Amino acid sequence: MEAERDTQQLVLENLLRDTKSSTIATSGKAYFQLSIAYSMGYGTEVNTSSMLDAVLKSAQKGYLPAQAVITAWYQGLGKRIPVSKDAELDWLFEATAWGSFTASACLRRLDSD
């Protein structure tokens, strides 16, 4: 099991490195993957605050999977998403346009029009 934990920590270190990438697509994807790692304790302890921080950074970089799920993740943890309602709706509209079922369900709950 020690080798598996070492591998997880190596993956986590690579994700943290990639979040600093000057390429927005690379850093946005890395932040999203990092949020998943924090949510399940992959290479680190489970940390929902760090998970939400990482998914927010990913969404702000325009990573569509993050934009699709961020509202549901914040709502699921009983937290208020720290962006304007307009930004939140824009993210949900964009993710819905790209076919995200999760985003469209959240969008219908937030804005029935």
N, CA, C and O atoms as a printed pandas DataFrame, in Angstrom:
     atom_number atom_name residue_name chain_id  residue_number  x_coord  y_coord  z_coord
0              1         N          MET        A               1    0.806   -1.199    0.000
1              2        CA          MET        A               1    0.000    0.000    0.000
2              3         C          MET        A               1    0.851    1.265    0.000
3              4         O          MET        A               1    0.394    2.316   -0.451
4              5         N          GLU        A               2    2.077    1.177    0.499
5              6        CA          GLU        A               2    2.945    2.355    0.544
6              7         C          GLU        A               2    3.277    2.849   -0.862
7              8         O          GLU        A               2    3.323    4.055   -1.105
8              9         N          ALA        A               3    3.509    1.914   -1.787
9             10        CA          ALA        A               3    3.813    2.306   -3.159
10            11         C          ALA        A               3    2.628    3.027   -3.782
11            12         O          ALA        A               3    2.801    4.004   -4.511
12            13         N          GLU        A               4    1.421    2.541   -3.494
13            14        CA          GLU        A               4    0.231    3.196   -4.033
14            15         C          GLU        A               4    0.117    4.627   -3.486
15            16         O          GLU        A               4   -0.209    5.552   -4.230
16            17         N          ARG        A               5    0.382    4.802   -2.201
17            18        CA          ARG        A               5    0.310    6.134   -1.595
18            19         C          ARG        A               5    1.379    7.044   -2.189
19            20         O          ARG        A               5    1.128    8.227   -2.421
20            21         N          ASP        A               6    2.573    6.500   -2.438
21            22        CA          ASP        A               6    3.640    7.285   -3.067
22            23         C          ASP        A               6    3.226    7.730   -4.468
23            24         O          ASP        A               6    3.484    8.863   -4.872
24            25         N          THR        A               7    2.586    6.830   -5.197
25            26        CA          THR        A               7    2.116    7.167   -6.547
26            27         C          THR        A               7    1.054    8.261   -6.481
27            28         O          THR        A               7    1.069    9.196   -7.282
28            29         N          GLN        A               8    0.144    8.144   -5.535
29            30        CA          GLN        A               8   -0.886    9.173   -5.372
30            31         C          GLN        A               8   -0.253   10.534   -5.074
31            32         O          GLN        A               8   -0.659   11.551   -5.636
32            33         N          GLN        A               9    0.730   10.544   -4.200
33            34        CA          GLN        A               9    1.386   11.812   -3.855
34            35         C          GLN        A               9    2.121   12.391   -5.059
35            36         O          GLN        A               9    2.151   13.608   -5.242
36            37         N          LEU        A              10    2.715   11.527   -5.883
37            38        CA          LEU        A              10    3.381   11.990   -7.100
38            39         C          LEU        A              10    2.368   12.612   -8.063
39            40         O          LEU        A              10    2.627   13.663   -8.649
40            41         N          VAL        A              11    1.230   11.966   -8.221
41            42        CA          VAL        A              11    0.167   12.512   -9.082
42            43         C          VAL        A              11   -0.283   13.864   -8.547
43            44         O          VAL        A              11   -0.440   14.816   -9.311
44            45         N          LEU        A              12   -0.490   13.950   -7.235
45            46        CA          LEU        A              12   -0.908   15.206   -6.622
46            47         C          LEU        A              12    0.127   16.307   -6.861
47            48         O          LEU        A              12   -0.239   17.435   -7.192
48            49         N          GLU        A              13    1.395   15.996   -6.700
49            50        CA          GLU        A              13    2.461   16.971   -6.944
50            51         C          GLU        A              13    2.443   17.451   -8.389
51            52         O          GLU        A              13    2.633   18.638   -8.652
52            53         N          ASN        A              14    2.215   16.531   -9.328
53            54        CA          ASN        A              14    2.138   16.912  -10.743
54            55         C          ASN        A              14    0.941   17.819  -11.013
55            56         O          ASN        A              14    1.038   18.770  -11.789
56            57         N          LEU        A              15   -0.181   17.524  -10.375
57            58        CA          LEU        A              15   -1.356   18.385  -10.535
58            59         C          LEU        A              15   -1.078   19.783   -9.997
59            60         O          LEU        A              15   -1.407   20.780  -10.641
60            61         N          LEU        A              16   -0.475   19.853   -8.822
61            62        CA          LEU        A              16   -0.146   21.156   -8.239
62            63         C          LEU        A              16    0.800   21.931   -9.153
63            64         O          LEU        A              16    0.662   23.144   -9.309
64            65         N          ARG        A              17    1.755   21.235   -9.752
65            66        CA          ARG        A              17    2.671   21.888  -10.696
66            67         C          ARG        A              17    1.903   22.406  -11.921
67            68         O          ARG        A              17    2.129   23.526  -12.380
68            69         N          ASP        A              18    1.004   21.581  -12.435
69            70        CA          ASP        A              18    0.257   21.965  -13.641
70            71         C          ASP        A              18   -0.699   23.131  -13.401
71            72         O          ASP        A              18   -1.038   23.845  -14.345
72            73         N          THR        A              19   -1.142   23.342  -12.156
73            74        CA          THR        A              19   -2.019   24.492  -11.890
74            75         C          THR        A              19   -1.290   25.804  -12.134
75            76         O          THR        A              19   -1.926   26.838  -12.337
76            77         N          LYS        A              20    0.029   25.771  -12.117
77            78        CA          LYS        A              20    0.832   26.976  -12.338
78            79         C          LYS        A              20    1.198   27.187  -13.807
79            80         O          LYS        A              20    1.925   28.121  -14.145
80            81         N          SER        A              21    0.693   26.320  -14.669
81            82        CA          SER        A              21    0.985   26.406  -16.096
82            83         C          SER        A              21    0.492   27.729  -16.677
83            84         O          SER        A              21   -0.555   28.244  -16.286
84            85         N          SER        A              22    1.262   28.263  -17.611
85            86        CA          SER        A              22    0.844   29.497  -18.280
86            87         C          SER        A              22   -0.245   29.214  -19.324
87            88         O          SER        A              22   -0.892   30.139  -19.813
88            89         N          THR        A              23   -0.441   27.957  -19.656
89            90        CA          THR        A              23   -1.498   27.565  -20.577
90            91         C          THR        A              23   -2.791   27.408  -19.783
91            92         O          THR        A              23   -2.889   26.549  -18.906
92            93         N          ILE        A              24   -3.776   28.240  -20.094
93            94        CA          ILE        A              24   -5.027   28.260  -19.333
94            95         C          ILE        A              24   -5.722   26.905  -19.367
95            96         O          ILE        A              24   -6.257   26.462  -18.351
96            97         N          ALA        A              25   -5.724   26.240  -20.519
97            98        CA          ALA        A              25   -6.396   24.936  -20.612
98            99         C          ALA        A              25   -5.736   23.917  -19.684
99           100         O          ALA        A              25   -6.422   23.120  -19.045
100          101         N          THR        A              26   -4.422   23.944  -19.611
101          102        CA          THR        A              26   -3.696   23.005  -18.744
102          103         C          THR        A              26   -3.971   23.293  -17.282
103          104         O          THR        A              26   -4.253   22.379  -16.508
104          105         N          SER        A              27   -3.891   24.557  -16.900
105          106        CA          SER        A              27   -4.103   24.892  -15.490
106          107         C          SER        A              27   -5.561   24.698  -15.090
107          108         O          SER        A              27   -5.834   24.255  -13.975
108          109         N          GLY        A              28   -6.500   25.019  -15.973
109          110        CA          GLY        A              28   -7.917   24.813  -15.667
110          111         C          GLY        A              28   -8.247   23.351  -15.448
111          112         O          GLY        A              28   -8.977   23.007  -14.518
112          113         N          LYS        A              29   -7.712   22.484  -16.302
113          114        CA          LYS        A              29   -7.937   21.046  -16.160
114          115         C          LYS        A              29   -7.270   20.527  -14.886
115          116         O          LYS        A              29   -7.848   19.708  -14.170
116          117         N          ALA        A              30   -6.055   21.001  -14.604
117          118        CA          ALA        A              30   -5.341   20.557  -13.397
118          119         C          ALA        A              30   -6.093   20.954  -12.134
119          120         O          ALA        A              30   -6.189   20.163  -11.195
120          121         N          TYR        A              31   -6.629   22.179  -12.103
121          122        CA          TYR        A              31   -7.418   22.593  -10.937
122          123         C          TYR        A              31   -8.645   21.694  -10.760
123          124         O          TYR        A              31   -9.003   21.341   -9.637
124          125         N          PHE        A              32   -9.282   21.328  -11.868
125          126        CA          PHE        A              32  -10.454   20.463  -11.770
126          127         C          PHE        A              32  -10.067   19.087  -11.235
127          128         O          PHE        A              32  -10.736   18.548  -10.353
128          129         N          GLN        A              33   -8.999   18.526  -11.763
129          130        CA          GLN        A              33   -8.540   17.226  -11.287
130          131         C          GLN        A              33   -8.104   17.307   -9.824
131          132         O          GLN        A              33   -8.311   16.367   -9.056
132          133         N          LEU        A              34   -7.503   18.425   -9.448
133          134        CA          LEU        A              34   -7.107   18.639   -8.064
134          135         C          LEU        A              34   -8.335   18.679   -7.150
135          136         O          LEU        A              34   -8.304   18.159   -6.035
136          137         N          SER        A              35   -9.412   19.298   -7.632
137          138        CA          SER        A              35  -10.635   19.349   -6.821
138          139         C          SER        A              35  -11.161   17.944   -6.554
139          140         O          SER        A              35  -11.652   17.659   -5.461
140          141         N          ILE        A              36  -11.061   17.078   -7.538
141          142        CA          ILE        A              36  -11.504   15.691   -7.356
142          143         C          ILE        A              36  -10.584   14.973   -6.365
143          144         O          ILE        A              36  -11.050   14.206   -5.522
144          145         N          ALA        A              37   -9.281   15.225   -6.471
145          146        CA          ALA        A              37   -8.332   14.610   -5.531
146          147         C          ALA        A              37   -8.649   15.020   -4.095
147          148         O          ALA        A              37   -8.639   14.185   -3.190
148          149         N          TYR        A              38   -8.929   16.305   -3.889
149          150        CA          TYR        A              38   -9.283   16.768   -2.542
150          151         C          TYR        A              38  -10.609   16.175   -2.064
151          152         O          TYR        A              38  -10.784   15.919   -0.873
152          153         N          SER        A              39  -11.532   15.961   -2.987
153          154        CA          SER        A              39  -12.844   15.440   -2.584
154          155         C          SER        A              39  -12.774   13.999   -2.097
155          156         O          SER        A              39  -13.598   13.580   -1.284
156          157         N          MET        A              40  -11.800   13.238   -2.585
157          158        CA          MET        A              40  -11.722   11.822   -2.220
158          159         C          MET        A              40  -10.457   11.452   -1.462
159          160         O          MET        A              40  -10.252   10.284   -1.130
160          161         N          GLY        A              41   -9.600   12.446   -1.184
161          162        CA          GLY        A              41   -8.386   12.158   -0.430
162          163         C          GLY        A              41   -7.340   11.417   -1.232
163          164         O          GLY        A              41   -6.616   10.585   -0.686
164          165         N          TYR        A              42   -7.250   11.705   -2.515
165          166        CA          TYR        A              42   -6.278   11.044   -3.387
166          167         C          TYR        A              42   -4.924   11.743   -3.255
167          168         O          TYR        A              42   -4.718   12.823   -3.809
168          169         N          GLY        A              43   -4.013   11.121   -2.523
169          170        CA          GLY        A              43   -2.686   11.700   -2.317
170          171         C          GLY        A              43   -2.649   12.775   -1.255
171          172         O          GLY        A              43   -1.610   13.394   -1.027
172          173         N          THR        A              44   -3.763   12.999   -0.612
173          174        CA          THR        A              44   -3.903   14.040    0.396
174          175         C          THR        A              44   -5.068   13.683    1.308
175          176         O          THR        A              44   -5.707   12.647    1.125
176          177         N          GLU        A              45   -5.342   14.517    2.267
177          178        CA          GLU        A              45   -6.522   14.328    3.108
178          179         C          GLU        A              45   -7.754   14.864    2.381
179          180         O          GLU        A              45   -7.644   15.766    1.550
180          181         N          VAL        A              46   -8.916   14.313    2.690
181          182        CA          VAL        A              46  -10.167   14.866    2.167
182          183         C          VAL        A              46  -10.305   16.280    2.715
183          184         O          VAL        A              46  -10.169   16.506    3.917
184          185         N          ASN        A              47  -10.575   17.234    1.820
185          186        CA          ASN        A              47  -10.671   18.625    2.234
186          187         C          ASN        A              47  -11.680   19.327    1.326
187          188         O          ASN        A              47  -11.344   19.721    0.209
188          189         N          THR        A              48  -12.909   19.482    1.801
189          190        CA          THR        A              48  -13.947   20.076    0.950
190          191         C          THR        A              48  -13.701   21.552    0.676
191          192         O          THR        A              48  -14.094   22.047   -0.380
192          193         N          SER        A              49  -13.066   22.266    1.593
193          194        CA          SER        A              49  -12.752   23.680    1.333
194          195         C          SER        A              49  -11.758   23.799    0.183
195          196         O          SER        A              49  -11.926   24.637   -0.703
196          197         N          SER        A              50  -10.733   22.968    0.197
197          198        CA          SER        A              50   -9.750   22.978   -0.896
198          199         C          SER        A              50  -10.381   22.498   -2.192
199          200         O          SER        A              50  -10.040   22.984   -3.271
200          201         N          MET        A              51  -11.310   21.534   -2.089
201          202        CA          MET        A              51  -12.016   21.047   -3.270
202          203         C          MET        A              51  -12.789   22.188   -3.929
203          204         O          MET        A              51  -12.703   22.388   -5.140
204          205         N          LEU        A              52  -13.546   22.933   -3.120
205          206        CA          LEU        A              52  -14.346   24.035   -3.664
206          207         C          LEU        A              52  -13.456   25.145   -4.216
207          208         O          LEU        A              52  -13.772   25.730   -5.252
208          209         N          ASP        A              53  -12.358   25.439   -3.545
209          210        CA          ASP        A              53  -11.425   26.460   -4.027
210          211         C          ASP        A              53  -10.855   26.062   -5.387
211          212         O          ASP        A              53  -10.760   26.893   -6.290
212          213         N          ALA        A              54  -10.475   24.789   -5.534
213          214        CA          ALA        A              54   -9.895   24.325   -6.790
214          215         C          ALA        A              54  -10.913   24.321   -7.928
215          216         O          ALA        A              54  -10.589   24.717   -9.048
216          217         N          VAL        A              55  -12.146   23.876   -7.651
217          218        CA          VAL        A              55  -13.152   23.851   -8.714
218          219         C          VAL        A              55  -13.519   25.282   -9.130
219          220         O          VAL        A              55  -13.802   25.533  -10.302
220          221         N          LEU        A              56  -13.516   26.215   -8.176
221          222        CA          LEU        A              56  -13.774   27.620   -8.504
222          223         C          LEU        A              56  -12.690   28.170   -9.430
223          224         O          LEU        A              56  -12.993   28.832  -10.423
224          225         N          LYS        A              57  -11.434   27.894   -9.104
225          226        CA          LYS        A              57  -10.327   28.369   -9.952
226          227         C          LYS        A              57  -10.414   27.754  -11.338
227          228         O          LYS        A              57  -10.136   28.421  -12.334
228          229         N          SER        A              58  -10.793   26.497  -11.405
229          230        CA          SER        A              58  -10.947   25.834  -12.691
230          231         C          SER        A              58  -12.049   26.487  -13.521
231          232         O          SER        A              58  -11.868   26.755  -14.708
232          233         N          ALA        A              59  -13.184   26.738  -12.890
233          234        CA          ALA        A              59  -14.303   27.378  -13.591
234          235         C          ALA        A              59  -13.923   28.779  -14.056
235          236         O          ALA        A              59  -14.284   29.186  -15.161
236          237         N          GLN        A              60  -13.203   29.514  -13.226
237          238        CA          GLN        A              60  -12.775   30.863  -13.591
238          239         C          GLN        A              60  -11.833   30.856  -14.783
239          240         O          GLN        A              60  -11.748   31.842  -15.514
240          241         N          LYS        A              61  -11.127   29.755  -14.983
241          242        CA          LYS        A              61  -10.238   29.628  -16.137
242          243         C          LYS        A              61  -10.982   29.148  -17.381
243          244         O          LYS        A              61  -10.389   28.998  -18.449
244          245         N          GLY        A              62  -12.290   28.908  -17.234
245          246        CA          GLY        A              62  -13.103   28.535  -18.378
246          247         C          GLY        A              62  -13.192   27.053  -18.648
247          248         O          GLY        A              62  -13.622   26.652  -19.730
248          249         N          TYR        A              63  -12.792   26.217  -17.685
249          250        CA          TYR        A              63  -12.846   24.775  -17.896
250          251         C          TYR        A              63  -14.299   24.310  -17.767
251          252         O          TYR        A              63  -14.876   24.351  -16.680
252          253         N          LEU        A              64  -14.881   23.868  -18.882
253          254        CA          LEU        A              64  -16.312   23.553  -18.948
254          255         C          LEU        A              64  -16.789   22.507  -17.939
255          256         O          LEU        A              64  -17.851   22.700  -17.348
256          257         N          PRO        A              65  -16.063   21.412  -17.712
257          258        CA          PRO        A              65  -16.561   20.464  -16.702
258          259         C          PRO        A              65  -16.705   21.118  -15.322
259          260         O          PRO        A              65  -17.645   20.808  -14.591
260          261         N          ALA        A              66  -15.795   22.008  -14.962
261          262        CA          ALA        A              66  -15.904   22.714  -13.679
262          263         C          ALA        A              66  -17.104   23.642  -13.691
263          264         O          ALA        A              66  -17.844   23.716  -12.709
264          265         N          GLN        A              67  -17.303   24.346  -14.790
265          266        CA          GLN        A              67  -18.443   25.245  -14.887
266          267         C          GLN        A              67  -19.753   24.472  -14.825
267          268         O          GLN        A              67  -20.766   24.991  -14.356
268          269         N          ALA        A              68  -19.730   23.233  -15.298
269          270        CA          ALA        A              68  -20.944   22.415  -15.308
270          271         C          ALA        A              68  -21.337   21.940  -13.919
271          272         O          ALA        A              68  -22.527   21.813  -13.630
272          273         N          VAL        A              69  -20.363   21.673  -13.049
273          274        CA          VAL        A              69  -20.683   21.056  -11.760
274          275         C          VAL        A              69  -20.545   21.976  -10.558
275          276         O          VAL        A              69  -20.994   21.625   -9.467
276          277         N          ILE        A              70  -19.943   23.134  -10.726
277          278        CA          ILE        A              70  -19.628   23.967   -9.564
278          279         C          ILE        A              70  -20.861   24.334   -8.738
279          280         O          ILE        A              70  -20.816   24.279   -7.509
280          281         N          THR        A              71  -21.941   24.700   -9.383
281          282        CA          THR        A              71  -23.155   25.070   -8.652
282          283         C          THR        A              71  -23.671   23.882   -7.834
283          284         O          THR        A              71  -24.021   24.035   -6.664
284          285         N          ALA        A              72  -23.716   22.719   -8.446
285          286        CA          ALA        A              72  -24.194   21.527   -7.738
286          287         C          ALA        A              72  -23.295   21.186   -6.557
287          288         O          ALA        A              72  -23.790   20.793   -5.501
288          289         N          TRP        A              73  -21.983   21.329   -6.719
289          290        CA          TRP        A              73  -21.065   21.008   -5.625
290          291         C          TRP        A              73  -21.246   21.979   -4.458
291          292         O          TRP        A              73  -21.294   21.565   -3.300
292          293         N          TYR        A              74  -21.345   23.265   -4.769
293          294        CA          TYR        A              74  -21.560   24.241   -3.692
294          295         C          TYR        A              74  -22.903   24.006   -3.011
295          296         O          TYR        A              74  -22.987   24.018   -1.783
296          297         N          GLN        A              75  -23.953   23.793   -3.798
297          298        CA          GLN        A              75  -25.269   23.545   -3.217
298          299         C          GLN        A              75  -25.273   22.271   -2.382
299          300         O          GLN        A              75  -25.874   22.233   -1.309
300          301         N          GLY        A              76  -24.611   21.237   -2.864
301          302        CA          GLY        A              76  -24.556   19.966   -2.161
302          303         C          GLY        A              76  -23.887   20.075   -0.788
303          304         O          GLY        A              76  -24.200   19.318    0.131
304          305         N          LEU        A              77  -22.964   21.027   -0.669
305          306        CA          LEU        A              77  -22.279   21.240    0.607
306          307         C          LEU        A              77  -22.906   22.377    1.410
307          308         O          LEU        A              77  -22.383   22.771    2.452
308          309         N          GLY        A              78  -24.037   22.903    0.916
309          310        CA          GLY        A              78  -24.743   23.963    1.638
310          311         C          GLY        A              78  -23.983   25.276    1.666
311          312         O          GLY        A              78  -24.127   26.064    2.601
312          313         N          LYS        A              79  -23.170   25.513    0.639
313          314        CA          LYS        A              79  -22.371   26.743    0.565
314          315         C          LYS        A              79  -22.893   27.636   -0.558
315          316         O          LYS        A              79  -23.516   27.168   -1.510
316          317         N          ARG        A              80  -22.625   28.915   -0.421
317          318        CA          ARG        A              80  -22.983   29.890   -1.460
318          319         C          ARG        A              80  -21.779   30.068   -2.372
319          320         O          ARG        A              80  -20.668   30.309   -1.901
320          321         N          ILE        A              81  -21.998   29.951   -3.668
321          322        CA          ILE        A              81  -20.909   30.091   -4.631
322          323         C          ILE        A              81  -20.421   31.547   -4.637
323          324         O          ILE        A              81  -21.237   32.461   -4.756
324          325         N          PRO        A              82  -19.114   31.778   -4.512
325          326        CA          PRO        A              82  -18.603   33.144   -4.358
326          327         C          PRO        A              82  -18.366   33.885   -5.675
327          328         O          PRO        A              82  -17.313   34.492   -5.870
328          329         N          VAL        A              83  -19.332   33.833   -6.561
329          330        CA          VAL        A              83  -19.285   34.612   -7.800
330          331         C          VAL        A              83  -20.642   35.262   -7.986
331          332         O          VAL        A              83  -21.613   34.882   -7.331
332          333         N          SER        A              84  -20.713   36.220   -8.857
333          334        CA          SER        A              84  -21.992   36.881   -9.107
334          335         C          SER        A              84  -22.979   35.892   -9.720
335          336         O          SER        A              84  -22.586   34.912  -10.353
336          337         N          LYS        A              85  -24.239   36.161   -9.524
337          338        CA          LYS        A              85  -25.289   35.315  -10.106
338          339         C          LYS        A              85  -25.159   35.304  -11.631
339          340         O          LYS        A              85  -25.387   34.274  -12.264
340          341         N          ASP        A              86  -24.792   36.451  -12.224
341          342        CA          ASP        A              86  -24.605   36.507  -13.676
342          343         C          ASP        A              86  -23.499   35.571  -14.147
343          344         O          ASP        A              86  -23.660   34.865  -15.142
344          345         N          ALA        A              87  -22.373   35.564  -13.429
345          346        CA          ALA        A              87  -21.265   34.675  -13.798
346          347         C          ALA        A              87  -21.688   33.222  -13.657
347          348         O          ALA        A              87  -21.402   32.399  -14.526
348          349         N          GLU        A              88  -22.368   32.910  -12.564
349          350        CA          GLU        A              88  -22.839   31.547  -12.332
350          351         C          GLU        A              88  -23.771   31.104  -13.462
351          352         O          GLU        A              88  -23.633   29.999  -13.987
352          353         N          LEU        A              89  -24.712   31.963  -13.833
353          354        CA          LEU        A              89  -25.642   31.620  -14.915
354          355         C          LEU        A              89  -24.921   31.497  -16.254
355          356         O          LEU        A              89  -25.232   30.609  -17.047
356          357         N          ASP        A              90  -23.958   32.385  -16.509
357          358        CA          ASP        A              90  -23.179   32.295  -17.752
358          359         C          ASP        A              90  -22.461   30.952  -17.849
359          360         O          ASP        A              90  -22.458   30.308  -18.898
360          361         N          TRP        A              91  -21.844   30.537  -16.720
361          362        CA          TRP        A              91  -21.153   29.249  -16.713
362          363         C          TRP        A              91  -22.125   28.118  -16.980
363          364         O          TRP        A              91  -21.820   27.209  -17.753
364          365         N          LEU        A              92  -23.291   28.158  -16.353
365          366        CA          LEU        A              92  -24.276   27.097  -16.544
366          367         C          LEU        A              92  -24.822   27.087  -17.970
367          368         O          LEU        A              92  -25.012   26.020  -18.554
368          369         N          PHE        A              93  -25.076   28.281  -18.540
369          370        CA          PHE        A              93  -25.537   28.354  -19.936
370          371         C          PHE        A              93  -24.492   27.759  -20.875
371          372         O          PHE        A              93  -24.824   26.974  -21.763
372          373         N          GLU        A              94  -23.229   28.135  -20.676
373          374        CA          GLU        A              94  -22.143   27.643  -21.533
374          375         C          GLU        A              94  -22.002   26.124  -21.413
375          376         O          GLU        A              94  -21.902   25.425  -22.422
376          377         N          ALA        A              95  -21.993   25.625  -20.193
377          378        CA          ALA        A              95  -21.860   24.178  -19.993
378          379         C          ALA        A              95  -23.077   23.433  -20.547
379          380         O          ALA        A              95  -22.941   22.344  -21.104
380          381         N          THR        A              96  -24.258   24.020  -20.394
381          382        CA          THR        A              96  -25.471   23.406  -20.935
382          383         C          THR        A              96  -25.399   23.349  -22.460
383          384         O          THR        A              96  -25.779   22.351  -23.072
384          385         N          ALA        A              97  -24.906   24.435  -23.067
385          386        CA          ALA        A              97  -24.772   24.466  -24.524
386          387         C          ALA        A              97  -23.846   23.361  -25.019
387          388         O          ALA        A              97  -24.006   22.863  -26.134
388          389         N          TRP        A              98  -22.879   22.979  -24.190
389          390        CA          TRP        A              98  -21.957   21.905  -24.551
390          391         C          TRP        A              98  -22.473   20.539  -24.117
391          392         O          TRP        A              98  -21.768   19.540  -24.265
392          393         N          GLY        A              99  -23.694   20.478  -23.581
393          394        CA          GLY        A              99  -24.334   19.195  -23.338
394          395         C          GLY        A              99  -24.243   18.635  -21.935
395          396         O          GLY        A              99  -24.399   17.427  -21.751
396          397         N          SER        A             100  -23.997   19.468  -20.940
397          398        CA          SER        A             100  -23.902   18.947  -19.580
398          399         C          SER        A             100  -25.279   18.810  -18.952
399          400         O          SER        A             100  -25.991   19.798  -18.773
400          401         N          PHE        A             101  -25.647   17.584  -18.618
401          402        CA          PHE        A             101  -26.920   17.319  -17.949
402          403         C          PHE        A             101  -26.956   17.976  -16.575
403          404         O          PHE        A             101  -27.969   18.558  -16.187
404          405         N          THR        A             102  -25.838   17.880  -15.829
405          406        CA          THR        A             102  -25.773   18.473  -14.482
406          407         C          THR        A             102  -25.988   19.984  -14.554
407          408         O          THR        A             102  -26.748   20.546  -13.765
408          409         N          ALA        A             103  -25.319   20.636  -15.498
409          410        CA          ALA        A             103  -25.458   22.086  -15.625
410          411         C          ALA        A             103  -26.878   22.473  -15.996
411          412         O          ALA        A             103  -27.408   23.449  -15.465
412          413         N          SER        A             104  -27.504   21.729  -16.894
413          414        CA          SER        A             104  -28.867   22.095  -17.306
414          415         C          SER        A             104  -29.857   21.929  -16.156
415          416         O          SER        A             104  -30.789   22.723  -16.030
416          417         N          ALA        A             105  -29.669   20.903  -15.310
417          418        CA          ALA        A             105  -30.557   20.730  -14.164
418          419         C          ALA        A             105  -30.395   21.882  -13.184
419          420         O          ALA        A             105  -31.387   22.393  -12.666
420          421         N          CYS        A             106  -29.165   22.297  -12.921
421          422        CA          CYS        A             106  -28.916   23.432  -12.017
422          423         C          CYS        A             106  -29.462   24.725  -12.608
423          424         O          CYS        A             106  -30.028   25.552  -11.894
424          425         N          LEU        A             107  -29.294   24.891  -13.891
425          426        CA          LEU        A             107  -29.781   26.092  -14.567
426          427         C          LEU        A             107  -31.299   26.188  -14.465
427          428         O          LEU        A             107  -31.829   27.271  -14.217
428          429         N          ARG        A             108  -32.006   25.076  -14.652
429          430        CA          ARG        A             108  -33.461   25.087  -14.534
430          431         C          ARG        A             108  -33.888   25.466  -13.117
431          432         O          ARG        A             108  -34.878   26.177  -12.941
432          433         N          ARG        A             109  -33.159   25.003  -12.112
433          434        CA          ARG        A             109  -33.501   25.336  -10.715
434          435         C          ARG        A             109  -33.252   26.819  -10.435
435          436         O          ARG        A             109  -34.018   27.440   -9.698
436          437         N          LEU        A             110  -32.197   27.395  -11.009
437          438        CA          LEU        A             110  -31.822   28.780  -10.723
438          439         C          LEU        A             110  -32.572   29.804  -11.566
439          440         O          LEU        A             110  -32.877   30.902  -11.100
440          441         N          ASP        A             111  -32.866   29.433  -12.816
441          442        CA          ASP        A             111  -33.448   30.381  -13.753
442          443         C          ASP        A             111  -34.432   29.659  -14.648
443          444         O          ASP        A             111  -34.059   29.122  -15.691
444          445         N          SER        A             112  -35.677   29.645  -14.243
445          446        CA          SER        A             112  -36.688   28.880  -14.992
446          447         C          SER        A             112  -36.958   29.443  -16.367
447          448         O          SER        A             112  -37.489   28.738  -17.225
448          449         N          ASP        A             113  -36.602   30.708  -16.604
449          450        CA          ASP        A             113  -36.787   31.298  -17.940
450          451         C          ASP        A             113  -35.790   30.728  -18.905
451          452         O          ASP        A             113  -35.785   31.099  -20.079
